[in-house]
């Protein structure tokens, strides 16, 4: 079972995936590094939650196609 993300994490993650889809991949570590370029996140926990959400979204997108 996965944990439930905040609404702010979901909306920011979806917006980033829409705008910068080519910058993200299925790799969590690469997504963490890419987040440093696009968004300034002050807390480590929030950055990791956002990178994890983006990773799951990218996997979901790749699965569709």
Phi, psi and omega in degrees: 000136178267164179271156181274131181270155175296157177295325180293323177295316181296313183292317178295318179297315180295319179297317180295320180294321179296314186280322188235044186301324182289342181277343183253159181218192178276359183264122183298315183296319178293324178292325176298317179293320180294327179297327179298333180284318189267327186224140174264108181252126185279327184257141181296320181297316180294318178299316180293321177296317180293317178295322177294320179295317179296320178299315178296321178297318180294322176296320179295320180294315181294328180293325180296322185258000000 
